[in-house]
């Protein structure tokens, strides 16, 4: 109970310091407020961007491997000059690899290129033209709201069919129920057999809303497959470890490409968790930058809080003397001023978090294609930083107050 009363009195003293000397205290709290605001705002943006990016990969299961020309990775040890000389995977190689693999559940091929589409007088630019094989839905989770996927016979016959995203349907036809309609890409007329569910846009991606998906057999009439590049997607069979599947892919694909035993692989086998690791590394560096800026502002704020506390000690010297004269221990005086410093920093953190909350509401209300949110653990972290800042800033003034002798303190206070 004593500690609760002590903390309550410290809050009252802190609020009194804010209210009596509003301008001075507000300016002194600016450092803490700016620091916590910067850290919390960076966390809000980083967390939102990270969630948005990872949501784009939700359609990919973790048991899917990607055979591609380029490995997923960055950094100094990334010999791009070697990778650029590799050949792109082809549809024929995907079919041959699928026939050779025993540990795979399904094997599919995908390729993509930017293009334009039109229907009548309507036109949409900057769509993603995707070419996929018939087993693609067995590897990637597709959300087709209307219509259907291509049949194996249609893919083999290279039928001019397509599945469109919601934005493509609305831009070209003004509605989503467009199954049976026709659109034109690069002078060729395609029939719409399906429409993807609307996902909504974000700051980073349009999802499947601006996609036109066509059978891989028909794609060479629409795009340069070598220029567009491609990937072979391999989904592991039930209970199959990714490591075993990867070893089998490497062994069989080297044979398909006739890579000699002493030669390096001329392809890469990528995993979805590589993307997560890469994103964690990138956003971790952004968070470090936020901490770097925020800590400097908080240190400036700590000096300002310490100045307030030294002034408070000087103004309450007589009160300290009276407290010690009636039996208050030095530890009690020490904790009293430490709690007061922590309370001041918590007030500053409260103002900063309120400003971050307004920023989140403002960005979300403007509909910029990005939804900000501040996680509860980030709020707890901000409050923890405020407590640590208060302890750091209040330690020296609190020790000065605790070391005062009762008689000298009462004499100095007169």
GIFENUR-V722507 format. One line per field, one symbol per residue. ss: DSSP state (H for helix, E for strand, L for the rest). phi: phi as a letter, one per 30 degrees, with the letter a starting at -180 (. if undefined). A space follows every 10 residues. Layout:
ss->???
phi->???
This chain:
ss->LHHHHHHHHH HHHHHHHHHH LHHHHHHHHH HHHHHHHHHH HHHHHHHHHH HHHHHLLLLE LLLEEEEELL LLLLLLLLLH HHHLLLLLLL HHHHHHHHHH LLLEEEEEEE EEEEEEEEEL LEEEEEEEEE EELLLHHHHE LLLEEEELLL LHHHHHLLLL EEEELHHHHH HHHLLLLLLL LEEEELLEEE EEEEEELLLL LLLLLLLLLL EEEEEHHHHL LLLLHHHHLL EEEEEELLLL LHHHHHHHHH HHHHHHLLLL LLLLLLLEEE EHHHHHHHHH HHHHHHHHHH HHHHHHHHHH HHHHHHHHHH HHHHHLHHHH HHHHHLLLLH HHHHHHHHHH HHHHHHHHHH HHHHHHHHHH HHHHHHLLLL LLLLLHHHHH HHHHHHHHHH HHHHHHHHHH HHLLLHHHHH HHHL
phi->.ddddddddd dddddddddd cdddddddde dddddddddd dddddddddd ddddddcddc ddcccccbdc ddlbjdcbdd dddddddddb dddddddddc dcccdabbbb baadabbbai ccbbcidcdc cbcddeddcc dcccdbiacd dddddddhdd caccdddddd dcbiacdbdj dbbbbhiccb cdcabdddci cbdcacicdc cbcbddddee dcbdddddia bccbcddeid dddddddddd ddddddchdd edcddcabcc bddddddddd dddddddddd dedddddddd dddddedddd dddddceddd dddddcjddd dddededddd dddddddddd dddddddddd ddddddhdib cdacdedddd dddddddddd dddcdddddd dddddedddd dddd
